[in-house]
Amino acid sequence: MNKVINLLSRNIHDIIYDDVVEFCKQKVLESTQLDYKRNIPKDLAKHFATFSNTQGGLIVIGVGEDDKGLPTTFDGVPNDGKLVDRIHQFAANVTPLPTYDVCTTNEQDGNVFILVRIDEGAATPYTTLNDPTVWIRTGNVSTPASREELLRLANKRRDAEAVRAANITFAEQYFAARVKEVEEERRQIIQAGKMGIYKYTLGSGETSAIFSLTIQPYYPNKQLTTPQDLLQRRQDYCGRAYFRSTFINNSPDTLPGGIAGFTWHKGNGHVRGEQLYANGVSNLIIDVLDFNSEVGTRTINLGLVGINLYCHLRLTQNYYKMVGYAGVIVCTISLSGGSGADVTPIGSGNFMYFPRNGKVRLSSYNWSYEIDTASLYDDSAFKQFFVKLIQDISWSLGIDDAPQAAIEAVLKVVE
């Protein structure tokens, strides 16, 4: 039985010539996110704008198709050595500049396929320099945007920000509800006389600091899968990070549009929740403050924070690969509470790295990043992004030196 090939869910730099051939043999029709071109079209700039205005997608150059969008010939195009440069020239004729990635496959008999991955645009509407028409992709064809579509594209950034903010609010409300439930459980256990139970209120006051990471598509307005599928295939979607996630401990909760896992530690009072939604939203919320009442210390260990963040980022990376999402990703991180706590640097003690501790001096901190799936799926770019993320957090918390080597040493614990 031949293996099913899905080019839409793959990093284009990992796709080889034979993958494209096998994909075409599967008779995959063109769609909103897939387009075949026999040669580099003269109006490729228009296609850049069209995909950017819609849902993004993949253009495979070197494949001929019939009038229904079914691949008929797939032998590539001659490799003249300047194909990628020509694609960049077309992209430069789009305003604003689209977010995209391009490469060629390996060569066979002097031919290659050109793969152009275009992200859903974050600055719509996109047009070409010589044509003011705003094009969108409907099915497998380009059509002029209607008045309603033009208004939607013009307001897309504002609407996307509102949707993302609402998703974060919902995730926080659900987490707060779960903390309230286990706090009642904690009190009942203590009243029953059981020893060794954390004696302070969970997730609040001076005894906690809540760290939150939310990852979501730039505009999470479409379903990438179903909540039922998420529940049934959660281990597949989470990948190797599943075994370090809360989803492994108990049967996950079901909630509107997704699933959630939650745990609490009866000894140190740490609460941890993870949420995964069918529209691509992914959330991690954890209490990161270590409170020792006997000696009066309050500490946040950035090494443990980093491990949690890294594992959840990997979980989301695998999820997006599985569902074939391509586009801009927004990562929102926050820390609330823990004011006055000491912060132990990540990687402290590794490579003769003995920096001074940091300090939580504000009541809350916020960090936000935009990356694209090309960076998320590329392991080298992914690690560079994570290093920057940890260095930014370290700097904000008073740690002026967080060497890349020290951060990477921590990652070896989970890789």
C-alpha positions as CSV (number, residue, x, y, z in Angstrom):
1,M,0.0,0.0,0.0
2,N,1.5,3.4,-1.1
3,K,2.1,5.9,1.6
4,V,-0.2,8.9,1.5
5,I,1.8,12.1,0.8
6,N,0.5,15.5,2.1
7,L,2.6,18.4,0.9
8,L,0.4,21.0,2.6
9,S,1.5,19.8,6.1
10,R,5.2,19.5,5.2
11,N,8.1,21.9,5.6
12,I,8.8,22.6,1.9
13,H,12.6,22.2,2.4
14,D,12.0,18.6,3.4
15,I,10.0,17.8,0.2
16,I,11.9,16.0,-2.6
17,Y,11.2,15.5,-6.3
18,D,9.6,12.1,-5.8
19,D,7.3,13.4,-3.0
20,V,5.7,15.8,-5.5
21,V,5.3,13.0,-8.1
22,E,3.6,10.7,-5.6
23,F,1.4,13.6,-4.4
24,C,0.3,14.2,-8.0
25,K,-0.4,10.5,-8.6
26,Q,-2.8,10.7,-5.7
27,K,-4.9,13.0,-7.9
28,V,-5.1,15.8,-5.3
29,L,-7.3,18.6,-6.7
30,E,-6.3,22.2,-6.5
31,S,-8.1,24.0,-3.6
32,T,-8.2,27.3,-1.7
33,Q,-4.7,26.5,-0.4
34,L,-3.2,24.5,-3.3
35,D,-2.3,25.6,-6.8
36,Y,-0.5,23.9,-9.7
37,K,1.5,25.8,-12.3
38,R,3.1,24.2,-15.4
39,N,5.7,27.0,-15.5
40,I,6.4,30.2,-13.6
41,P,3.3,32.4,-14.5
42,K,3.7,35.9,-15.6
43,D,1.2,37.0,-13.1
44,L,2.8,35.2,-10.1
45,A,2.7,38.5,-8.1
46,K,-1.1,38.4,-8.3
47,H,-1.0,34.9,-6.9
48,F,1.1,36.0,-4.0
49,A,-1.4,38.7,-3.2
50,T,-4.4,36.4,-3.6
51,F,-3.1,33.7,-1.3
52,S,-2.0,36.4,1.3
53,N,-5.5,37.8,1.2
54,T,-7.1,34.4,1.8
55,Q,-5.8,31.5,3.8
56,G,-2.3,31.2,2.5
57,G,-1.2,28.0,0.8
58,L,1.2,26.2,-1.5
59,I,2.0,26.8,-5.2
60,V,3.7,23.9,-6.9
61,I,5.4,24.9,-10.1
62,G,6.2,22.2,-12.6
63,V,2.8,20.5,-12.6
64,G,0.3,20.8,-15.4
65,E,-3.4,20.6,-14.5
66,D,-6.7,20.2,-16.4
67,D,-9.7,22.6,-16.2
68,K,-10.9,21.0,-13.0
69,G,-7.5,21.5,-11.2
70,L,-6.5,17.9,-11.4
71,P,-2.7,17.3,-12.0
72,T,-2.1,15.8,-15.4
73,T,1.7,16.2,-16.0
74,F,4.3,16.4,-13.3
75,D,7.8,16.4,-14.6
76,G,9.0,19.7,-13.2
77,V,10.8,22.6,-14.9
78,P,14.4,23.0,-16.2
79,N,16.7,23.9,-13.4
80,D,18.5,27.1,-14.6
81,G,19.9,27.9,-11.2
82,K,18.0,31.2,-10.9
83,L,14.5,30.0,-10.3
84,V,14.3,31.1,-6.6
85,D,15.6,34.6,-7.5
86,R,12.9,34.9,-10.1
87,I,10.2,34.0,-7.4
88,H,11.7,36.7,-5.1
89,Q,11.3,39.3,-7.8
90,F,7.7,38.5,-8.2
91,A,7.1,38.7,-4.5
92,A,8.8,42.1,-4.4
93,N,6.0,43.4,-6.7
94,V,3.4,42.9,-4.0
95,T,2.5,45.5,-1.4
96,P,2.9,45.1,1.5
97,L,5.6,42.5,1.1
98,P,4.0,39.0,1.7
99,T,5.3,36.4,4.2
100,Y,6.5,33.4,2.2
101,D,9.1,30.7,1.7
102,V,10.4,29.3,-1.6
103,C,12.7,26.5,-2.6
104,T,13.4,23.9,-5.3
105,T,13.4,20.2,-4.9
106,N,16.3,18.0,-5.8
107,E,17.0,17.6,-9.5
108,Q,16.0,14.7,-11.7
109,D,17.0,14.6,-15.3
110,G,17.7,18.3,-15.2
111,N,14.3,19.2,-13.8
112,V,13.1,20.4,-10.4
113,F,9.8,21.4,-8.8
114,I,9.5,24.9,-7.4
115,L,7.6,25.1,-4.1
116,V,6.2,28.4,-2.9
117,R,4.6,28.5,0.5
118,I,2.6,31.7,1.1
119,D,1.3,32.6,4.6
120,E,-2.1,34.1,5.3
121,G,-1.3,37.8,5.4
122,A,-1.2,39.8,8.6
123,A,-1.4,43.2,6.8
124,T,-4.3,42.8,4.4
125,P,-5.3,43.8,1.8
126,Y,-2.4,42.9,-0.5
127,T,-2.2,44.1,-4.1
128,T,0.4,44.1,-6.9
129,L,2.3,47.3,-7.7
130,N,0.7,47.5,-11.2
131,D,-2.9,46.4,-10.3
132,P,-5.0,48.0,-7.5
133,T,-7.5,45.1,-7.7
134,V,-7.8,43.2,-4.5
135,W,-7.9,39.4,-5.3
136,I,-9.0,36.6,-3.1
137,R,-9.0,32.8,-3.7
138,T,-12.4,31.2,-4.1
139,G,-12.0,27.4,-4.4
140,N,-9.1,27.0,-6.9
141,V,-9.6,30.4,-8.8
142,S,-8.8,34.0,-8.1
143,T,-11.8,36.4,-7.9
144,P,-12.0,40.1,-7.2
145,A,-13.0,40.8,-3.6
146,S,-16.5,42.0,-3.0
147,R,-17.3,45.1,-1.0
148,E,-17.9,42.9,2.1
149,E,-14.6,41.1,1.6
150,L,-12.7,44.4,1.2
151,L,-14.1,45.6,4.5
152,R,-13.2,42.4,6.2
153,L,-9.6,42.6,4.8
154,A,-9.3,46.2,5.9
155,N,-10.4,45.4,9.4
156,K,-8.6,42.1,9.6
157,R,-5.7,43.2,11.9
158,R,-8.1,44.8,14.4
159,D,-10.5,41.8,14.3
160,A,-7.6,39.3,14.6
161,E,-6.3,41.1,17.7
162,A,-9.8,41.1,19.3
163,V,-10.2,37.3,18.6
164,R,-6.8,36.5,20.0
165,A,-7.4,38.6,23.1
166,A,-10.8,36.9,23.7
167,N,-9.1,33.5,23.4
168,I,-6.6,34.4,26.1
169,T,-9.3,35.7,28.3
170,F,-11.3,32.4,27.9
171,A,-8.2,30.3,28.7
172,E,-7.5,32.3,31.8
173,Q,-11.1,32.0,33.0
174,Y,-11.2,28.3,32.5
175,F,-7.9,27.9,34.4
176,A,-9.2,30.0,37.2
177,A,-12.3,27.9,37.5
178,R,-10.2,24.7,37.7
179,V,-8.0,26.3,40.4
180,K,-11.1,27.1,42.4
181,E,-12.3,23.5,42.2
182,V,-9.0,22.0,43.4
183,E,-8.7,24.7,46.1
184,E,-11.9,23.3,47.5
185,E,-10.5,19.8,47.2
186,R,-7.3,20.9,49.1
187,R,-9.3,22.3,52.0
188,Q,-11.4,19.1,52.2
189,I,-8.3,16.9,52.3
190,I,-6.8,19.1,55.1
191,Q,-10.1,19.0,57.1
192,A,-10.0,15.2,56.8
193,G,-6.7,15.3,58.7
194,K,-4.4,14.1,56.0
195,M,-0.8,15.2,56.5
196,G,1.8,16.7,54.1
197,I,-0.8,18.8,52.1
198,Y,0.1,22.3,50.9
199,K,-1.4,24.7,53.5
200,Y,-1.7,27.9,51.4
201,T,-4.4,29.0,49.0
202,L,-3.7,27.7,45.5
203,G,-2.8,30.0,42.7
204,S,-3.1,33.4,44.5
205,G,-1.5,35.8,46.8
206,E,2.2,36.0,47.7
207,T,2.6,32.2,47.5
208,S,2.2,32.0,43.7
209,A,3.3,33.4,40.4
210,I,1.3,32.5,37.3
211,F,3.2,32.0,34.0
212,S,1.0,31.9,30.9
213,L,1.9,31.0,27.3
214,T,-0.7,31.2,24.5
215,I,0.2,30.3,20.9
216,Q,-2.3,30.9,18.1
217,P,-2.7,31.5,14.4
218,Y,-2.5,35.2,13.5
219,Y,-6.3,35.0,12.8
220,P,-7.7,31.9,14.5
221,N,-11.0,32.1,12.7
222,K,-11.2,28.6,11.1
223,Q,-11.3,25.1,12.4
224,L,-8.1,23.1,11.7
225,T,-9.7,19.9,13.0
226,T,-12.6,19.0,15.3
227,P,-12.7,18.9,19.2
228,Q,-13.7,15.3,19.0
229,D,-10.7,14.5,16.8
230,L,-8.4,16.3,19.2
231,L,-9.7,14.2,22.1
232,Q,-9.3,10.9,20.2
233,R,-5.9,11.6,18.7
234,R,-4.4,13.8,21.3
235,Q,-1.3,11.7,21.7
236,D,-0.6,11.9,17.9
237,Y,-1.3,15.7,17.9
238,C,1.0,16.3,20.9
239,G,3.8,14.1,19.6
240,R,6.7,13.3,22.0
241,A,5.7,16.3,24.2
242,Y,2.5,14.3,25.1
243,F,4.4,12.4,27.8
244,R,5.4,15.7,29.5
245,S,1.9,17.3,29.2
246,T,-1.0,17.3,31.5
247,F,-3.1,15.4,28.9
248,I,-1.4,12.2,29.8
249,N,-2.4,12.2,33.5
250,N,-6.2,11.9,33.3
251,S,-8.9,11.9,30.7
252,P,-8.9,15.5,29.4
253,D,-11.8,17.9,30.1
254,T,-13.9,18.8,27.1
255,L,-14.7,22.5,26.7
256,P,-16.1,24.7,23.9
257,G,-13.9,24.0,20.8
258,G,-11.2,22.0,22.5
259,I,-9.8,19.9,25.3
260,A,-8.0,20.7,28.6
261,G,-5.7,19.0,31.0
262,F,-5.1,20.1,34.6
263,T,-3.0,18.9,37.5
264,W,-2.1,20.1,41.0
265,H,0.7,19.0,43.3
266,K,-0.5,18.2,46.8
267,G,2.9,18.8,48.4
268,N,4.0,22.1,46.9
269,G,0.7,23.5,45.7
270,H,1.8,24.0,42.1
271,V,-1.1,24.1,39.6
272,R,-0.6,23.5,35.9
273,G,-3.1,23.6,33.0
274,E,-2.9,23.0,29.3
275,Q,-5.5,23.7,26.6
276,L,-5.7,22.8,23.0
277,Y,-8.4,24.0,20.6
278,A,-9.6,22.9,17.2
279,N,-8.9,26.4,15.8
280,G,-5.2,26.2,16.5
281,V,-5.1,27.9,19.9
282,S,-2.7,26.3,22.4
283,N,-2.3,27.4,26.0
284,L,-0.1,26.6,29.0
285,I,-0.6,28.2,32.5
286,I,1.5,27.2,35.4
287,D,2.3,28.4,38.9
288,V,6.1,28.8,38.9
289,L,6.8,30.1,42.4
290,D,8.6,27.9,44.9
291,F,7.5,29.1,48.4
292,N,9.4,27.8,51.5
293,S,7.6,29.1,54.6
294,E,10.2,27.6,56.9
295,V,13.1,29.8,55.7
296,G,10.9,32.5,54.1
297,T,12.2,32.1,50.5
298,R,10.2,32.8,47.3
299,T,12.0,31.7,44.2
300,I,11.3,31.2,40.5
301,N,13.5,28.7,38.7
302,L,13.8,29.8,35.1
303,G,15.3,26.4,34.2
304,L,12.0,24.7,35.1
305,V,10.0,27.5,33.4
306,G,12.1,27.0,30.3
307,I,11.5,23.3,30.2
308,N,7.8,23.8,30.5
309,L,7.7,26.4,27.7
310,Y,9.9,24.4,25.4
311,C,7.8,21.2,25.8
312,H,4.6,23.1,25.1
313,L,6.1,24.9,22.1
314,R,7.1,21.5,20.8
315,L,3.6,20.2,21.4
316,T,2.1,23.0,19.4
317,Q,4.7,22.6,16.7
318,N,3.7,19.0,16.2
319,Y,0.0,19.8,16.3
320,Y,0.3,22.5,13.6
321,K,2.3,20.0,11.4
322,M,-0.4,17.3,11.9
323,V,-3.2,19.6,10.8
324,G,-1.2,21.3,8.0
325,Y,-1.4,24.8,9.3
326,A,0.8,27.3,7.5
327,G,0.9,31.0,8.4
328,V,1.8,33.6,10.9
329,I,1.8,32.5,14.6
330,V,1.4,34.8,17.6
331,C,3.0,33.8,20.9
332,T,1.8,35.7,24.0
333,I,3.5,35.2,27.3
334,S,2.8,36.7,30.7
335,L,3.9,36.5,34.3
336,S,1.6,37.8,37.0
337,G,2.3,37.8,40.8
338,G,5.5,36.8,42.6
339,S,6.6,40.4,43.2
340,G,9.8,40.4,45.2
341,A,10.7,36.8,44.4
342,D,14.2,35.8,43.4
343,V,14.7,34.4,39.9
344,T,17.3,31.6,39.3
345,P,18.8,31.9,35.8
346,I,18.3,29.1,33.3
347,G,21.4,26.9,32.9
348,S,23.0,28.3,36.1
349,G,26.0,26.1,37.0
350,N,26.5,24.9,33.4
351,F,29.7,25.8,31.5
352,M,31.0,27.7,34.5
353,Y,28.0,30.0,34.3
354,F,27.3,31.4,37.7
355,P,25.3,34.7,37.2
356,R,23.5,36.6,39.9
357,N,19.9,36.0,40.5
358,G,17.2,38.1,39.0
359,K,14.3,39.7,40.9
360,V,10.5,40.0,40.1
361,R,10.0,43.7,40.7
362,L,6.7,44.3,38.8
363,S,3.2,42.9,39.4
364,S,3.0,41.7,35.9
365,Y,5.2,41.2,32.7
366,N,4.1,40.6,29.1
367,W,6.0,39.4,26.0
368,S,4.7,39.0,22.5
369,Y,6.2,37.4,19.4
370,E,5.2,36.9,15.8
371,I,6.8,34.0,13.9
372,D,5.7,31.9,10.9
373,T,5.4,28.2,10.5
374,A,8.5,28.0,8.3
375,S,10.5,29.1,11.4
376,L,8.4,26.9,13.7
377,Y,9.0,23.8,11.6
378,D,12.7,24.3,11.1
379,D,14.5,22.9,14.1
380,S,17.4,25.4,13.9
381,A,15.1,28.4,13.6
382,F,12.9,27.0,16.3
383,K,15.8,26.7,18.8
384,Q,17.0,30.2,17.9
385,F,13.5,31.5,18.6
386,F,13.4,29.7,21.9
387,V,16.8,31.1,22.9
388,K,15.7,34.7,22.2
389,L,12.5,34.1,24.1
390,I,14.4,32.9,27.2
391,Q,16.9,35.7,26.9
392,D,14.1,38.3,26.7
393,I,12.4,36.9,29.8
394,S,15.7,36.7,31.7
395,W,16.6,40.3,30.8
396,S,13.2,41.5,31.9
397,L,13.6,39.8,35.3
398,G,17.0,41.3,36.0
399,I,19.3,38.7,34.5
400,D,21.6,40.5,32.0
401,D,23.5,37.4,30.8
402,A,21.8,34.3,29.5
403,P,24.3,32.5,27.2
404,Q,22.9,30.4,24.3
405,A,25.0,27.5,25.4
406,A,23.6,27.5,28.9
407,I,20.0,27.6,27.6
408,E,20.7,24.8,25.1
409,A,22.2,22.7,27.9
410,V,18.8,22.8,29.6
411,L,17.0,21.7,26.4
412,K,19.1,18.5,26.4
413,V,17.0,17.4,29.4
414,V,13.9,17.1,27.3
415,E,15.2,16.3,23.8
